[in-house]
Amino acid sequence: TRDNKVELLLPQLANLPNVRMQILWWGNYYFWMLDDVVLEEAPPVDLALFQPRSFAPNQVQYGIMPLHQEQAFSFSAVLSNQGSTSLNNAGFSVNVLHNGSNVWTEGAALPGPLAPATSQYLDITSPTFQGGQTGTYNAQFAVFGNPNDANPANGQANMSWQVSDTVYAVDRASGVYSTLGTNGWPQFGSQDGMRLGS
């Protein structure tokens, strides 16, 4: 069973008097179903954040890293304008907490407007973040520039990692976009593919 929610943004259909939709299906399945189709007008402002990510110079994300191997992090995300109006000054900020206390905040904005139904990659590479202490870190991502956003929840994300004395855990693949790791063993559902002492 696949329960997939799909959202299609179709700004090219705005203000057209006669629009028809056709749904075509192909696949090698015993049967299929299409359920809960909703057509609705996009709100004027809805800035969403996708693929929040932190990365070090070697592009491998770690769920746990030893202090002596900690590298400076940069942050990135994809901003998507899911509203009906072009957005100026759209961007995102990252607030890093260490053991629950704020230790770093930085943001970046797109250089120009973000048109409806378009997405754009954006990163914060200067300054970079390096904790320098053991403990748990949490990066809180949030979009900015649109106080009247119709869906603020889709413009936020969190990811966490640990800096330890000697232990590190590398996630199964470089470029894990959803999380840096849950700091556990794979049989318990984490993304940490290996855990070693350095």
N, C-alpha and C positions, 0 to 999 in steps of 0.2 A: 504494500500500500504506500502510495506517495501522496502526502498532503502538502502540496506546494501552493503557496499564495503568490500570485503574479500580479504586478501592477504595471500597467502600460500608460505612459504619458503621451497624449496625442494632441499637442497644441495646434497642429496643422488643421484639425477639424473644427476649431473654434469658429463660431458664427456662420457655419455652413448650414443651409436650410434642410438639405436631404443627405443624410449619412446612413450608410448601411454597413453592417459588420458581418463578416463571414468567418467562421471558426473551422479550420481544417485540422484534421488529426491524422497522424501517421505513427506507426510503431508496431512492434511485435508483442502485443499483449492480448491476453484472453478477453478482456473487456476494459472499457474506460468510462469515466464519468466526468462530467463538467458540472460544477455546482456553485451556487452563490455568485452569479455574475452580477456585478454592480457597475452602473455607469453613473459617474458623478462629476460635477464641475470641480476643477481644482481650486483650492483656496488661493487668494491673492499671494500670500506669503507662506511658504513651507520649505525651509532649508534643511536637508537631511545630511547626515554624516555617515559614510560607509568606509570600510577597510581601515579603521584606526590602527596605527602601527607604530612601533618604536624599532629603531634599527641602529646597530653599531657599524663601524667601518667595514667589518667583514660580512655584514648583511645577515648574520645568523642570530636569531633571537634565543635567549636563554630564559628558562623559568627560574633557575637557581644558578648563581654564579659566585665563585669565591672572590673575596675582596681584592686580592692581588691580581685578578684577571678582569676586573670590571673595566668597561670601556665607556666612553662618552656616548650618550644616546642622542639621536635626532628623532623627530616625530613626524608622521605624515597621516593624511586622510584624503578621502575623495568626498568633495562637496557636491551635492545634487540638488538642483532647483526643481522641486516638485510642485511649485506654485505656478500661478498664471502670469506673474509679473517679473520683469527683469530685476535682478538684485544687485545693488551697488554695495561696496564695502563688505562683501561676504567673506567670512574667514572662520577660523577656529582657534581656540586656545587650549593649552594643556596646563593643568595644575597638578604638580607632583607632590604627594604626601609621603613622608617617611615616618613609619610607626604612628600614623594618624595626624602628624603635624605638617603643615604646608612648608615646603622647602624650596619650591621653584615654580614660577609661572611665566609662561611666554605665549605669544600668539603670532599669527600671520594672516594677512588678508590677500585676496586675489587682486591682481593689478587692474582689472577692469570688471565690467558688469558680467553677471552670470545669467544667461538667457533662460527662459522657461524650458523645461524638459532637457536640460543639458547638465553634464557633470564635469568636474575638473579636479585634477590631482593638485594637492598643495602640501608643502612640507615646511617644517621648522628645523633648519639645520644650523642656524647661528642665532643665539648661542646654543650650544649643546648642553645636555644635562649629565652630570656624573655625581652620584651620591656620596661616595667616599666613606660610607659607614655600613656596617652590617645591619640587617633588619629587613622589614617588608616595605616595599615601595608600591604606590598606587598612582597611576596616571589617569586623571579625569579629563576627558576630551569634551568640549562643548562648542557649538557654533556660536557666532556672534554677528551683530550688525542688523538684526531684524527683531525688534521688540514685539512686533505683532504676529509672530510665527504661529500658525494654526496648529502645529503639532510639535511642541518643544521636545517631546521625548525622543523623536527620531533624530535629533541633533546632538545626542549625548552618548558617550561610551566610556567604559572603564577597562583598564588592564593592570595586572599586578605582576610583580616578580620579587624574588628575594636575593639579597646579597648575604653570603654566609662566610664563615672563616675558611672552609676548605671544600665544601661540596658544590658541585655544579650539575645541572641537568639540561641537556640540549633537547629541544623539541624535535619531533620526527623530521620536519622539513624546514628549510630556510624559508622565510617569508610567510610565517603563520600569521594571518591577518586578524583572526578573531581574538586571540589571547596570547600572552607570553608564556602561559603554563599555569597549571594548578598546583605545582610543587608536590605531586604525589606519584604513585607508581601506576603504570599503564593499566593494570588489571582493575584499578579503582576508577577508571574513566578519565584519567588525566591525559594531557598531551605531552607529558614529559617522557621522551622515548628512552632516555638513559640517565643514570644517576651514578656519579663516580666521585671519589675523593681525589683532590689534586695534591 
